[in-house]
């Protein structure tokens, strides 16, 4: 359940792309349910109807509409008869909005203010938008329908601004709620030799609100478990492909130096193997399934992070988190990711997300203490989209990217605003929060923020005015 105080932040993250701020949209589902109507399977336009509206107002009365960042609530209104109505706009958001009708009638309201306009509603009804550049495209549109007439097309009101990408896969209202992936980075494993059991699963998982995919995983989660060791350690991974699985799988540790046709070969269901390697180099590394087509296995959830610390370890900080950016190319509900979509030369993922679930850290912000040091291990698992990892309201005072180190307190006091990581690259960033409040993490490629690449760090109680 989304909390109302998050609305201005999530909306602004996407609005920035359009009008100087930024925001994102509520998560959705990964595949459409097979709903049959006669001989036809329901399409994405057959998504469940919104909840029944309240009783229509009396003719000539006032219609009340709230504008938030970026949407109207309600976005669909019903009146009992054609006629002249006053429309009262209340702007509960933090940026200016208006409500504009096809005849040019318009009411404008700055954040926290109200406005009103009189409008004639014909028998066929009419539509309305916010005319501020970019706001209509971000979802600020709706309709007024006369009772008994066919409703005009308009988005249902929700708690977040910014449009999701269009997809032919319909959201399933009965899908299980997503399970939040714990973002806290694990402690480094004790000792110098580590035996790790890694069991491959083929299972269903909700990857966004309303979307379930048949995922393939390492250890039952997407991404797989974070493995944290130090330079010089020996790692023996006991990879197991249970007999109930349907497909062969494999694993490729980018932190290892082994022959591709040795440890990385595939194992069939019912088989297992030992993949042994030595951690020779420090860094944030990717591991993934390399079974052909590797693109499909990665796009369907088979990836994870390895943290290799220097032999002497990393300096202590107050908070450590592990964040993996990846993409989802929706298959139908209950099916694997769509390989055809993933193979497109110009990738257009349905979701770009952190730690396997779209927008999960908007619903459950990552808690930190105000002024505390924060270290984030960041990996871009791809498989195809670059990341520009950025935490709004902070400056990275330390960045280690692919072995290149920007040190805190360097001569000149240089800092970093974002870290660019291509697929299969990793980085470590560190920052502090200046005051109580919310600090969105995004990829600064803002066309993907509306597709789920949004989370929140919450410092203190999240309210800078307390």
C-alpha positions in Angstrom: 0.0 0.0 0.0 1.5 3.3 -1.0 1.6 6.1 1.6 0.2 9.5 0.5 3.2 11.5 1.7 5.3 9.9 -1.0 3.2 11.2 -3.9 5.1 14.5 -4.6 8.4 12.7 -4.6 7.5 9.8 -6.9 5.7 12.1 -9.3 8.5 14.7 -9.4 11.1 12.1 -10.4 9.3 11.4 -13.7 8.1 15.0 -14.2 11.7 16.2 -14.2 12.2 14.5 -17.6 9.3 16.4 -19.0 9.3 19.7 -17.2 12.4 20.0 -15.1 11.9 17.6 -12.2 11.2 13.8 -12.3 8.9 10.9 -11.2 7.7 7.3 -11.6 4.6 5.3 -11.9 3.1 2.5 -9.8 4.4 -0.9 -10.6 2.4 -3.3 -12.7 2.4 -7.0 -13.7 4.7 -9.1 -15.8 2.3 -11.2 -17.9 -1.4 -11.0 -18.8 -3.8 -13.7 -17.5 -5.4 -15.9 -20.1 -8.9 -14.6 -19.9 -11.1 -16.0 -22.7 -14.1 -14.2 -24.1 -15.7 -16.6 -26.6 -12.9 -17.6 -28.8 -10.7 -14.6 -28.1 -8.1 -14.1 -25.4 -8.4 -10.8 -23.6 -5.9 -8.2 -24.6 -4.2 -5.5 -22.5 -7.1 -3.2 -23.2 -9.4 -5.7 -21.4 -7.7 -5.0 -18.1 -10.1 -5.0 -15.1 -12.4 -2.0 -14.8 -11.8 0.5 -12.1 -13.9 0.5 -8.9 -17.4 1.8 -9.4 -17.5 5.6 -9.0 -19.5 7.4 -6.3 -23.1 8.5 -7.1 -23.1 11.3 -9.7 -23.6 14.8 -8.5 -26.9 16.7 -9.1 -27.1 18.7 -12.3 -25.6 22.1 -11.9 -23.6 21.2 -8.9 -19.8 21.3 -8.3 -17.5 18.6 -9.6 -14.4 18.3 -7.4 -11.1 17.1 -8.9 -7.7 16.8 -7.1 -4.5 17.2 -9.1 -1.4 15.4 -7.7 2.0 14.9 -9.2 1.2 13.6 -11.9 -2.5 12.6 -12.1 -6.1 13.5 -11.5 -8.2 12.0 -8.8 -10.8 11.0 -9.8 -9.8 10.9 -13.5 -13.3 9.7 -14.5 -16.4 11.6 -13.4 -20.0 10.9 -14.1 -22.8 13.5 -14.1 -26.6 12.7 -14.2 -27.4 14.9 -17.2 -25.9 17.3 -19.7 -25.6 20.9 -18.4 -23.4 23.5 -16.9 -21.2 22.5 -13.9 -18.6 24.2 -11.8 -15.3 22.2 -11.7 -13.2 22.9 -8.6 -9.6 21.9 -8.9 -7.5 21.3 -5.7 -3.8 20.9 -6.3 -2.4 18.5 -3.7 0.9 18.2 -5.5 4.0 20.3 -5.3 4.1 21.7 -8.8 1.6 23.8 -10.8 -1.3 22.0 -12.6 -4.4 23.0 -14.5 -7.5 21.3 -15.7 -8.3 22.2 -19.3 -11.3 21.3 -21.4 -11.7 21.0 -25.2 -13.5 24.4 -25.4 -10.6 26.2 -23.8 -12.1 26.4 -20.3 -9.3 26.1 -17.8 -8.7 26.4 -14.0 -5.1 26.7 -12.8 -3.7 26.0 -9.3 -0.2 26.1 -7.9 0.8 23.5 -5.4 -1.5 23.6 -2.3 -3.9 26.0 -4.0 -7.4 25.8 -5.6 -9.0 27.0 -8.8 -12.4 26.7 -10.4 -14.0 27.0 -13.8 -17.6 26.6 -15.3 -18.0 24.1 -18.1 -20.8 22.9 -20.3 -21.0 19.1 -20.4 -22.7 17.8 -23.6 -24.7 14.6 -23.9 -21.7 12.8 -25.3 -19.4 13.9 -22.4 -16.0 15.5 -22.7 -12.4 14.9 -21.8 -9.9 17.1 -19.9 -6.1 17.3 -19.5 -3.5 19.3 -17.7 -2.1 21.6 -20.4 1.3 22.2 -18.8 3.9 20.8 -21.2 4.5 17.1 -20.6 1.8 16.6 -18.0 -0.8 15.1 -20.3 1.8 12.6 -21.7 2.7 11.7 -18.1 -0.8 10.7 -17.3 -2.8 13.8 -16.4 -6.0 13.3 -18.4 -9.5 12.2 -17.7 -13.1 12.5 -18.7 -16.6 13.5 -17.7 -19.4 11.1 -18.8 -23.1 11.6 -18.7 -24.9 8.8 -16.8 -26.0 6.1 -19.2 -23.5 7.1 -21.9 -20.4 5.1 -22.9 -17.5 6.3 -20.7 -14.7 8.1 -22.5 -11.3 6.6 -22.3 -9.3 7.9 -19.4 -6.8 6.5 -16.9 -8.0 5.3 -13.6 -6.6 7.4 -10.7 -3.8 6.0 -8.7 -1.2 7.1 -6.2 1.7 7.7 -8.5 2.5 9.9 -11.5 4.3 9.1 -14.6 3.2 6.6 -17.3 4.4 3.0 -17.5 5.4 1.7 -20.9 2.6 0.4 -23.0 2.5 -3.4 -23.1 0.2 -6.0 -24.6 0.3 -7.9 -21.3 -2.7 -7.1 -19.0 -2.2 -6.6 -15.3 -3.7 -9.3 -13.1 -5.7 -7.9 -10.2 -5.4 -11.2 -8.4 -1.7 -11.5 -8.7 0.2 -12.1 -5.4 1.9 -9.0 -3.9 5.6 -8.6 -4.8 8.0 -9.8 -2.1 10.5 -7.1 -1.1 14.1 -8.1 -1.7 16.2 -7.2 1.3 18.7 -4.5 0.0 21.1 -4.8 3.0 24.5 -6.0 1.8 25.6 -9.2 3.7 28.7 -9.3 5.8 31.8 -10.8 4.3 32.1 -14.5 4.7 34.4 -15.7 7.5 37.6 -17.7 6.7 39.5 -18.2 3.4 37.7 -21.1 1.8 33.9 -21.0 1.2 31.7 -23.9 0.2 28.4 -22.5 -1.1 25.3 -24.4 -2.1 23.4 -22.7 -5.0 20.2 -24.4 -6.0 18.6 -23.4 -9.3 14.8 -23.0 -9.2 12.1 -22.6 -11.9 9.2 -20.8 -10.2 6.6 -18.1 -10.5 7.4 -14.6 -9.1 5.6 -11.3 -9.1 8.1 -8.9 -10.7 5.8 -5.8 -10.5 2.3 -5.1 -9.0 0.0 -7.2 -11.2 2.5 -9.1 -13.2 3.8 -12.7 -12.6 6.5 -14.4 -14.6 7.8 -17.9 -14.6 11.3 -17.0 -13.5 14.6 -19.0 -13.4 16.7 -18.3 -10.3 19.8 -18.9 -8.4 18.7 -19.7 -4.8 15.1 -18.8 -5.2 15.4 -15.0 -5.6 15.9 -12.5 -8.3 18.6 -11.4 -8.2 20.4 -14.4 -6.7 22.1 -14.2 -3.3 25.0 -11.7 -2.9 28.3 -13.5 -2.3 30.8 -11.4 -0.4 34.5 -12.5 0.0 38.0 -11.0 0.0 40.9 -11.1 -2.4 42.7 -14.4 -2.0 39.7 -16.5 -0.9 38.8 -19.8 -2.5 35.2 -20.2 -3.4 33.6 -23.6 -4.2 30.0 -23.2 -5.5 28.0 -26.4 -5.5 25.6 -25.7 -8.3 22.5 -28.0 -8.3 19.8 -28.3 -10.9 16.9 -30.2 -9.3 15.2 -33.0 -11.2 11.9 -31.2 -11.1 13.3 -28.4 -13.3 12.7 -28.5 -17.1 15.8 -26.9 -18.5 19.6 -27.1 -18.4 21.4 -24.3 -16.7 24.9 -23.1 -15.9 26.8 -20.3 -14.1 29.5 -17.8 -15.1 31.3 -15.9 -12.3 32.9 -12.8 -13.8 35.1 -12.6 -10.7 36.7 -15.9 -11.7 39.4 -16.9 -14.1 38.5 -20.4 -15.5 38.0 -22.0 -18.9 34.6 -21.3 -20.4 34.3 -25.0 -21.5 35.1 -26.3 -18.0 33.2 -24.8 -15.0 30.7 -22.9 -17.2 29.3 -25.9 -19.0 25.5 -26.6 -18.5 24.0 -29.2 -16.3 20.7 -31.0 -16.9 17.9 -31.3 -14.4 18.9 -33.8 -11.7 22.6 -33.0 -12.1 25.1 -30.9 -10.1 28.7 -29.7 -10.4 31.3 -27.8 -8.4 32.6 -24.5 -9.8 35.8 -23.6 -7.9 37.7 -20.4 -8.3 40.0 -18.0 -6.5 39.1 -14.3 -5.9 42.2 -12.7 -7.4 40.7 -9.2 -8.0 38.6 -6.8 -5.9 35.4 -5.3 -7.3 31.7 -5.7 -7.7 31.1 -8.5 -10.1 28.3 -10.2 -12.0 27.4 -13.8 -12.1 24.8 -15.3 -14.5 23.6 -18.3 -16.3 25.5 -18.8 -19.6 23.3 -21.5 -21.1 22.2 -20.8 -24.6 20.5 -18.5 -25.3 22.3 -16.7 -22.5 20.2 -13.6 -23.2 17.0 -15.4 -22.3 18.4 -16.9 -19.1 19.7 -13.6 -17.9 16.5 -11.7 -18.9 14.5 -14.3 -17.0 16.2 -13.8 -13.7 19.5 -15.7 -13.6 21.9 -13.2 -12.3 23.5 -12.0 -9.1 26.3 -10.0 -7.5 29.7 -11.0 -6.0 31.5 -8.5 -3.8 35.3 -9.1 -3.6 36.9 -6.8 -1.0 40.6 -5.9 -0.9 42.5 -8.3 1.3 42.6 -5.7 4.1 38.9 -5.1 3.7 36.9 -1.9 3.2 36.7 1.0 5.6 33.7 0.8 8.0 30.6 2.8 7.2 27.2 3.1 8.9 25.1 1.4 6.2 25.8 -0.9 3.3 23.3 -1.9 0.6 23.5 -4.1 -2.6 21.5 -2.8 -5.6 21.2 -4.7 -8.9 19.6 -2.9 -11.9 18.0 -5.2 -14.5 15.3 -5.3 -17.2 12.2 -7.2 -17.7 10.7 -8.1 -21.1 7.2 -9.3 -20.2 6.0 -12.6 -21.4 2.3 -13.5 -20.9 1.2 -14.0 -17.3 2.8 -17.1 -15.8 5.2 -17.5 -18.7 9.0 -16.7 -19.0 10.3 -13.4 -20.2 9.7 -12.8 -23.9 13.0 -13.6 -25.7 11.8 -11.9 -29.0 11.4 -8.6 -27.1 14.8 -9.0 -25.4 16.5 -9.7 -28.7 15.4 -6.4 -30.3 18.3 -4.3 -31.6 16.7 -1.2 -29.9 15.9 -2.6 -26.4 12.5 -1.5 -25.0 12.0 -3.3 -21.7 8.6 -3.3 -20.1 10.3 -2.7 -16.7 13.7 -1.5 -15.6 14.0 -2.3 -11.9 16.2 -2.5 -8.9 16.6 -5.9 -7.2 14.1 -7.7 -9.3 10.8 -5.9 -8.5 9.6 -2.6 -10.0 9.3 0.3 -7.6 9.6 -1.9 -4.5 11.7 0.7 -2.6 9.1 3.3 -3.2 6.6 1.2 -1.2 9.3 0.2 1.3 11.9 3.0 1.5 15.4 2.0 2.5 16.0 3.4 6.0 19.2 5.3 6.9 20.1 7.6 9.7 20.4 11.3 8.8 24.1 12.2 8.4 25.2 8.6 8.5 27.6 7.2 5.9 26.0 5.0 3.2 27.8 2.6 0.9 26.0 1.1 -2.1 27.3 -1.8 -4.1 25.7 -1.3 -7.5 25.6 -3.8 -10.4 24.0 -3.4 -13.8 22.9 -6.9 -14.8 21.3 -5.6 -18.0 21.1 -7.5 -20.1 21.1 -4.6 -22.6 20.5 -1.1 -21.0 23.2 1.1 -19.6 22.6 2.6 -16.1 23.4 6.1 -14.8 23.0 5.4 -11.1 22.1 8.6 -9.2 20.7 9.4 -5.7 18.8 12.6 -5.8 19.9 15.2 -3.2 23.3 13.6 -2.5 26.8 13.7 -3.9 29.0 10.6 -4.1 32.1 11.4 -2.2 33.6 8.0 -3.0 33.3 6.0 -6.2 35.1 2.8 -7.1 34.1 1.7 -10.7 35.7 -1.2 -12.4 38.9 -0.6 -10.4 39.0 3.2 -10.8 38.8 4.9 -7.4 37.6 8.4 -6.6 38.6 8.8 -3.0 36.9 10.9 -0.4 38.9 14.0 0.6 41.0 13.9 -2.6 43.0 17.0 -3.6 40.5 19.5 -5.0 37.6 17.8 -3.2 36.2 16.2 -6.4 32.8 14.5 -6.2 30.5 12.5 -8.4 26.8 13.0 -9.3 26.2 9.7 -11.0 28.0 6.5 -11.9 27.7 5.1 -15.4 27.7 1.4 -15.6 27.2 -0.7 -18.7 25.7 -4.1 -18.6 27.9 -6.5 -16.5 29.7 -3.6 -14.8 29.7 -2.8 -11.1 30.6 0.0 -8.8 30.7 1.1 -5.2 29.4 4.6 -4.3 29.3 6.3 -0.9 27.4 9.3 0.3 25.7 10.9 3.4 22.3 12.4 3.7 22.3 16.1 4.7 18.9 16.2 6.5 15.8 14.2 7.3 13.9 13.5 4.1 13.5 11.3 1.1 16.3 10.7 -1.4 15.2 9.0 -4.6 17.6 6.6 -6.4 17.1 6.4 -10.1 18.8 5.7 -13.3 19.2 9.2 -14.7 18.0 7.8 -18.1 14.6 9.2 -17.0 12.7 7.3 -19.7 13.2 4.2 -17.6 12.2 5.8 -14.2 8.6 5.5 -15.2 9.2 1.8 -15.9 10.1 1.0 -12.4 13.7 2.2 -11.9 12.9 4.2 -8.8 13.5 3.7 -5.1 13.7 5.9 -2.0 16.3 6.2 0.7 14.5 7.6 3.8 16.7 9.5 6.2 15.3 9.9 9.7 11.5 10.2 9.6 11.5 11.3 6.0 10.1 14.7 6.8 12.6 17.6 6.3 10.2 20.1 8.0 10.1 18.3 11.4 
